[in-house]
Amino acid sequence: MADNVPITPGSGADIATDQVTGTGEQIQLMKLAISADGDRTLIPADASNGMLVDVSRVQGQVQVGDGTNPVSVDTAGTDGETNAVNQLHTQARLYGFNGTTWDRVRGNVSTWKGKQYTAAATGDAIWTPASTKAIVITSVQIQSGGTTAGTCILWFGASGDTTYNRGTDAAIFDGEFAPSATNKPGVIMTFPTPIRGAADYLLRVTTTNAQTVTFAIWGYEI
């Protein structure tokens, strides 16, 4: 089917125009239609909201910039985002650099783990993350009780690894308590930058002697 239809000017028909104030020129008004060949469907619009734009097709990252230093506008934030590009996150999302990639900063820490020990523990798993997840610690309370002294270690260990190696394994706390009948030492740690373990690493406890030690741990999995 051929495009274009010739029209001979005549009378009895009006063309929609808008007259320019002051100079009097007439500007013809036109409607926008879908540009596919053979289609005359109008692009949806209304007086209140103007032309409708399909934003559902905008996903992931949209680049803006001067062509030399583009900035990716991130509309679908995740953890572990690349450090190779400049990014502008929508909805004022906060991110923290983990040394390699960027993770979302949590505003509501919802996971709590607590346990009390009255006998020596050797790499006891106080927190086991879900498969492929990493534990992130935001705060820790360790309270010593009784009168028995001993070392107390809170550390990250791989599955099956229950032996703590000082200087090799990643410790959150590695110290010693010497409680008495009148003195019950303890420690509270809140980390401005949360401490993150490796994926699938468990949070473990190692203590010596029959000391009484209570743990309260807050964090999340990522």
Phi and psi in degrees as a GROMACS rama.xvg file:
@    title "Ramachandran Plot"
@    xaxis  label "Phi"
@    yaxis  label "Psi"
@TYPE xy
-74.5441  144.157  ALA-2
-88.5786  163.204  ASP-3
74.7538  135.747  ASN-4
-129.052  122.642  VAL-5
-71.5977  140.003  PRO-6
-124.086  131.774  ILE-7
-97.1461  120.797  THR-8
-57.0967  141.222  PRO-9
-151.518  -153.675  GLY-10
-125.096  164.422  SER-11
95.616  3.95129  GLY-12
-133.716  140.274  ALA-13
-106.549  147.742  ASP-14
-111.443  130.863  ILE-15
-68.3202  125.648  ALA-16
-139.594  170.178  THR-17
-130.105  126.269  ASP-18
-87.4136  131.365  GLN-19
-73.8995  127.745  VAL-20
-66.7083  132.41  THR-21
95.886  -50.7095  GLY-22
-98.5857  -20.5638  THR-23
83.9994  -1.42482  GLY-24
-65.5029  150.362  GLU-25
-102.218  128.373  GLN-26
-111.156  122.71  ILE-27
-69.5077  135.72  GLN-28
-90.5456  135.764  LEU-29
-132.014  152.08  MET-30
-103.91  147.288  LYS-31
-90.3096  137.632  LEU-32
-127.376  161.084  ALA-33
-61.3987  134.381  ILE-34
-88.546  6.85981  SER-35
-63.7439  140.667  ALA-36
-61.1343  130.507  ASP-37
83.6158  6.94441  GLY-38
-116.815  134.787  ASP-39
-118.586  18.2365  ARG-40
-65.4686  129.463  THR-41
-76.3373  147.829  LEU-42
-74.7927  126.112  ILE-43
-59.8931  140.771  PRO-44
-163.08  158.488  ALA-45
-144.979  167.128  ASP-46
-66.6741  -29.3046  ALA-47
-81.5244  -43.1532  SER-48
-110.132  -3.72418  ASN-49
73.6385  -152.132  GLY-50
-74.3394  135.333  MET-51
-79.5216  136.747  LEU-52
-120.914  128.706  VAL-53
-82.3878  97.5506  ASP-54
-88.3553  -5.09972  VAL-55
-65.8669  -19.9651  SER-56
-85.0434  -8.15609  ARG-57
-88.9635  105.625  VAL-58
-133.207  153.833  GLN-59
71.1357  -123.49  GLY-60
-114.383  133.754  GLN-61
-116.175  124.281  VAL-62
-90.1232  135.692  GLN-63
-131.258  159.999  VAL-64
146.106  -166.909  GLY-65
-95.072  8.65984  ASP-66
90.8414  -22.7446  GLY-67
-99.2332  -41.2261  THR-68
-125.74  74.3834  ASN-69
-68.689  149.197  PRO-70
-116.687  125.319  VAL-71
-85.611  122.939  SER-72
-86.6226  111.686  VAL-73
-89.4928  112.788  ASP-74
-100.784  -0.257297  THR-75
-144.376  74.0665  ALA-76
-66.1755  141.691  GLY-77
-138.165  177.494  THR-78
-85.7264  162.021  ASP-79
65.9867  34.9099  GLY-80
-77.078  145.879  GLU-81
-61.4819  149.391  THR-82
-99.0148  5.98995  ASN-83
-82.7787  -14.1843  ALA-84
-130.326  156.629  VAL-85
-79.0991  135.409  ASN-86
-132.166  141.075  GLN-87
-115.625  114.14  LEU-88
-90.1218  134.107  HIS-89
-79.0218  165.652  THR-90
60.3002  28.6205  GLN-91
52.7091  40.5652  ALA-92
-73.3902  142.253  ARG-93
-103.169  138.183  LEU-94
-128.55  150.313  TYR-95
-123.758  140.805  GLY-96
-84.2733  127.317  PHE-97
-97.8503  11.2334  ASN-98
104.195  -22.4772  GLY-99
-131.255  -48.7271  THR-100
-129.906  -176.626  THR-101
-111.5  133.214  TRP-102
-116.621  150.29  ASP-103
-68.0922  137.83  ARG-104
-83.9998  126.805  VAL-105
-83.5097  133.346  ARG-106
-93.9833  -16.8715  GLY-107
-133.772  106.023  ASN-108
-86.6741  118.272  VAL-109
-111.47  -2.419  SER-110
-108.425  130.656  THR-111
-130.824  136.936  TRP-112
-128.119  136.037  LYS-113
-143.599  144.378  GLY-114
-163.874  147.104  LYS-115
-115.955  138.214  GLN-116
-115.883  137.416  TYR-117
-124.136  2.36821  THR-118
-137.791  163.269  ALA-119
-58.4932  137.241  ALA-120
-118.833  139.43  ALA-121
-121.11  91.751  THR-122
65.4225  34.1132  GLY-123
-65.4679  135.184  ASP-124
-82.056  106.926  ALA-125
-88.9381  -20.5282  ILE-126
-148.127  119.392  TRP-127
-112.472  116.523  THR-128
-75.756  163.201  PRO-129
-65.3874  158.74  ALA-130
-54.5609  132.739  SER-131
72.4904  0.465642  THR-132
-91.4766  157.302  LYS-133
-116.336  142.648  ALA-134
-83.6978  135.087  ILE-135
-120.361  121.854  VAL-136
-99.5463  128.545  ILE-137
-106.913  -32.1991  THR-138
-156.044  152.118  SER-139
-141.624  136.63  VAL-140
-122.478  129.573  GLN-141
-125.831  123.228  ILE-142
-122.256  126.908  GLN-143
-93.4541  142.37  SER-144
-133.822  -178.612  GLY-145
68.1246  -153.653  GLY-146
-132.813  9.2644  THR-147
-94.2539  127.53  THR-148
-87.8958  160.695  ALA-149
170.498  169.203  GLY-150
-80.622  155.54  THR-151
-142.884  123.189  CYS-152
-131.675  129.348  ILE-153
-114.215  121.46  LEU-154
-150.143  162.739  TRP-155
-93.6365  130.323  PHE-156
-138.499  148.99  GLY-157
-69.4532  164.475  ALA-158
-61.395  126.937  SER-159
90.2202  -10.8423  GLY-160
-96.2532  106.732  ASP-161
-112.887  1.79616  THR-162
-102.572  117.647  THR-163
-80.3512  128.685  TYR-164
-114.264  107.062  ASN-165
-62.9575  131.827  ARG-166
91.3375  -11.8895  GLY-167
-116.331  -51.7871  THR-168
-77.9709  149.724  ASP-169
-82.8052  112.881  ALA-170
-100.904  138.061  ALA-171
-85.2186  -41.1806  ILE-172
-143.253  134.056  PHE-173
-141.46  97.5831  ASP-174
-153.041  -166.356  GLY-175
-139.424  138.36  GLU-176
-114.396  142.127  PHE-177
-132.581  75.658  ALA-178
-72.1421  162.26  PRO-179
-139.093  -177  SER-180
-66.1926  -23.0965  ALA-181
-115.866  -3.41474  THR-182
-136.234  119.2  ASN-183
-118.633  90.8795  LYS-184
-70.0978  157.738  PRO-185
-165.247  178.182  GLY-186
-146.21  141.627  VAL-187
-124.354  126.742  ILE-188
-128.039  124.347  MET-189
-119.626  124.89  THR-190
-99.7174  115.493  PHE-191
-56.3575  -38.4362  PRO-192
-110.447  111.421  THR-193
-56.2538  151.497  PRO-194
-95.3547  125.325  ILE-195
-114.262  131.089  ARG-196
-88.3364  173.747  GLY-197
-73.576  158.394  ALA-198
-59.079  134.798  ALA-199
71.3114  6.76353  ASP-200
-83.0181  139.158  TYR-201
-91.8237  153.726  LEU-202
-91.9463  121.841  LEU-203
-120.995  159.136  ARG-204
-125.644  131.422  VAL-205
-127.341  126.375  THR-206
-133.153  161.468  THR-207
-117.372  153.635  THR-208
64.5503  175.298  ASN-209
-89.1597  51.3301  ALA-210
-83.081  154.987  GLN-211
-97.4323  118.535  THR-212
-135.703  131.481  VAL-213
-115.789  133.843  THR-214
-114.647  138.913  PHE-215
-132.488  118.071  ALA-216
-127.932  131.636  ILE-217
-116.698  144.034  TRP-218
176.139  -156.661  GLY-219
-158.074  172.226  TYR-220
-112.099  146.585  GLU-221
